[in-house]
Amino acid sequence: MKKTGLIIVLLLAAVAAFSQKDPEAVKVLSEFSKKAVSAPSVKIDFDILAYDAQEDEETEMSGTVVIKGDSYMLTLPDNLIRTDGRAVWNYMPEANEVTITEPDPSDESFISKPSLLFAMHEKGYKVRLLEQNAKEWIIDLYPEDINVNLVHIRLTIGKTLYDLRSAEYRTKDGMTLTLTATTYDLTFRPPAGYFTFNAADHKGVEVIDMR
């Protein structure tokens, strides 16, 4: 669950002087955001490499996330998380168990407001264009609050489609999470009911409703 939480923080994710935002980096992130927000949804297939320096331990996994406004479906090897903006369903296939909670309206995190993934650069972060080449930009986001555990989020964005290529999330306590997008699709149209959990599709499922 710890790594699942870090993945969610990372997906909340993808300075000329450190006290200011780099205008060129902001311009790239603004266009990245514009294309994502105007699409029917954002669907990302990804590989994750998590490295814990304290334990000298690596973990690899793959997954898929589909985001539409403040609804999303996150598919990981051990659980499936859906929200339609009114409820959050966390389904554990191995246990055939689903836990239902409500998003916290005051919580400005991916769990409650997944659309913030495309607006991170607007509030709470300093932004710097680290480097670029013919195919992509590499942009660092630093938290304005120096007391938080985060060191930086590093995004690699493609120049042709403004697609997310990779994202790195590094913390002061030695955790580095690297997400590599294997596909980035702005054409997927989620069908009705896609972001809700239907217990009828999972015979015998145990429902733990914490709302």
C-alpha positions in Angstrom: 0.0 0.0 0.0 3.0 2.3 0.7 4.1 2.0 -2.9 0.6 2.4 -4.2 0.3 5.7 -2.4 3.6 6.8 -3.9 2.4 5.9 -7.4 -0.7 8.0 -6.8 1.5 10.9 -5.7 3.8 10.5 -8.7 0.7 10.4 -11.1 0.0 13.7 -9.6 2.3 14.5 -11.1 4.4 14.6 -14.8 13.4 28.1 -12.8 15.7 30.5 -14.3 16.3 31.4 -10.6 15.0 29.1 -7.9 12.8 31.9 -6.5 10.8 32.1 -9.8 9.2 29.9 -12.4 11.0 29.3 -15.7 8.7 30.9 -18.3 9.7 28.3 -21.0 9.1 25.4 -18.7 5.7 26.9 -17.7 4.8 27.3 -21.4 5.5 23.6 -22.1 3.6 22.4 -19.0 0.6 24.7 -19.9 0.4 23.2 -23.4 0.8 19.7 -21.9 -2.1 20.5 -19.6 -4.3 22.0 -22.3 -4.1 19.0 -24.5 -4.8 16.6 -21.7 -7.7 18.5 -20.2 -9.4 19.0 -23.7 -9.1 15.2 -24.6 -11.9 12.7 -24.0 -9.6 11.1 -21.4 -6.0 10.5 -20.7 -5.0 6.9 -20.8 -1.4 5.9 -19.7 0.1 2.5 -19.7 3.2 2.6 -17.5 6.1 0.7 -16.0 7.2 1.7 -12.5 10.6 1.2 -10.8 10.6 1.9 -7.1 14.0 2.1 -5.3 14.2 2.4 -1.5 17.7 3.5 -0.6 17.2 2.8 3.1 16.4 -0.8 2.4 18.5 -1.1 -0.8 15.4 -2.6 -2.4 14.0 -2.4 -5.9 10.4 -3.1 -6.9 9.0 -3.2 -10.4 5.4 -3.2 -11.6 3.2 -2.2 -14.5 -0.1 -0.6 -14.6 -2.7 1.6 -16.4 -4.4 4.8 -15.4 -7.4 6.4 -17.2 -8.2 10.0 -16.1 -11.2 12.1 -17.1 -11.7 15.3 -15.1 -11.9 14.2 -11.5 -12.7 10.6 -12.3 -10.1 7.9 -12.8 -9.4 4.2 -12.9 -6.0 3.0 -11.7 -5.1 -0.6 -12.4 -2.2 -2.1 -10.6 -1.1 -5.8 -10.2 -2.8 -6.2 -6.7 -5.6 -3.7 -6.8 -8.0 -1.6 -8.9 -8.9 1.9 -7.8 -11.9 3.8 -9.3 -13.5 7.1 -8.5 -16.4 9.0 -10.2 -15.7 12.1 -8.0 -18.4 11.0 -5.5 -17.0 7.7 -4.2 -13.7 5.9 -4.3 -13.7 2.1 -4.8 -10.5 0.1 -3.9 -10.9 -3.4 -5.2 -8.5 -6.2 -4.1 -8.9 -9.1 -6.6 -7.0 -11.7 -4.6 -9.3 -11.1 -1.6 -12.4 -10.3 -3.7 -12.9 -7.3 -1.5 -13.8 -3.7 -2.2 -13.5 -0.8 0.2 -15.7 2.3 -0.5 -14.7 5.7 0.8 -15.7 9.3 0.0 -13.3 11.8 -1.5 -12.4 14.6 0.9 -13.5 17.9 -0.7 -10.7 19.8 1.1 -8.1 17.3 0.0 -6.1 18.6 -3.0 -4.5 15.3 -3.9 -4.8 12.9 -6.8 -7.2 10.7 -4.8 -9.7 13.5 -4.5 -8.9 15.6 -7.5 -7.0 13.6 -10.2 -7.2 16.5 -12.6 -4.6 18.3 -10.5 -2.1 16.0 -12.3 -2.2 18.5 -15.2 -2.1 21.6 -13.0 0.8 20.9 -10.7 2.9 23.7 -12.2 0.4 26.3 -11.3 0.6 26.2 -7.5 3.1 25.0 -4.9 6.0 24.2 -7.2 9.0 26.0 -8.7 9.6 25.0 -12.2 12.8 24.7 -14.2 13.6 23.5 -17.8 16.5 21.2 -17.1 17.4 20.3 -20.7 15.9 19.6 -24.1 16.8 17.9 -27.3 15.1 17.5 -30.7 12.5 15.1 -29.3 11.7 16.1 -25.7 11.8 18.5 -22.8 13.0 17.5 -19.3 11.5 19.7 -16.6 12.0 19.7 -12.8 9.4 20.7 -10.3 10.5 21.6 -6.8 8.2 22.1 -3.9 8.0 25.7 -2.6 7.7 24.3 0.9 11.2 23.2 1.8 10.0 21.2 4.8 8.2 18.6 2.8 9.8 15.2 2.1 9.8 15.7 -1.7 13.1 16.6 -3.4 11.8 17.0 -6.9 9.5 15.6 -9.6 11.2 15.3 -13.0 9.0 15.1 -16.1 10.0 14.2 -19.6 7.5 15.5 -22.2 7.6 14.7 -25.9 7.8 17.7 -28.3 5.5 16.4 -31.1 2.5 15.4 -29.1 3.2 16.9 -25.7 2.9 13.4 -24.3 4.3 12.3 -21.0 7.4 10.1 -21.6 8.5 9.6 -18.0 8.3 11.0 -14.5 10.6 10.6 -11.5 9.6 11.3 -7.9 12.5 11.5 -5.4 12.2 12.0 -1.7 14.6 13.0 1.1 14.1 9.7 2.9 15.7 7.8 -0.1 12.7 6.7 -2.1 12.9 7.1 -5.9 9.9 6.2 -8.0 10.5 6.2 -11.8 7.4 5.9 -14.1 8.0 5.2 -17.8 4.9 5.7 -20.0 4.7 2.9 -22.6 1.6 4.4 -24.2 0.0 7.9 -23.8 -3.4 8.0 -25.4 -5.7 11.1 -25.7 -8.3 9.4 -27.9 -9.9 6.8 -25.5 -13.6 7.5 -24.7 -14.6 5.8 -21.5 -18.1 4.2 -21.7 -20.9 5.0 -19.3 -20.2 3.6 -15.8 -16.5 3.1 -16.5 -15.4 4.9 -13.3 -17.8 3.2 -10.9 -17.5 -0.3 -9.4 -20.3 -2.7 -10.1 -20.5 -5.4 -7.4 -22.6 -7.6 -9.8 -19.5 -8.0 -12.0 -17.7 -9.7 -9.0 -19.6 -12.6 -7.7 -19.3 -13.0 -3.9 -17.4 -9.7 -3.4 -17.1 -8.5 0.2 -18.1 -4.8 0.3 -16.7 -2.6 3.1 -18.5 0.6 2.9 -16.8 3.3 5.0 -18.8 6.3 3.7 
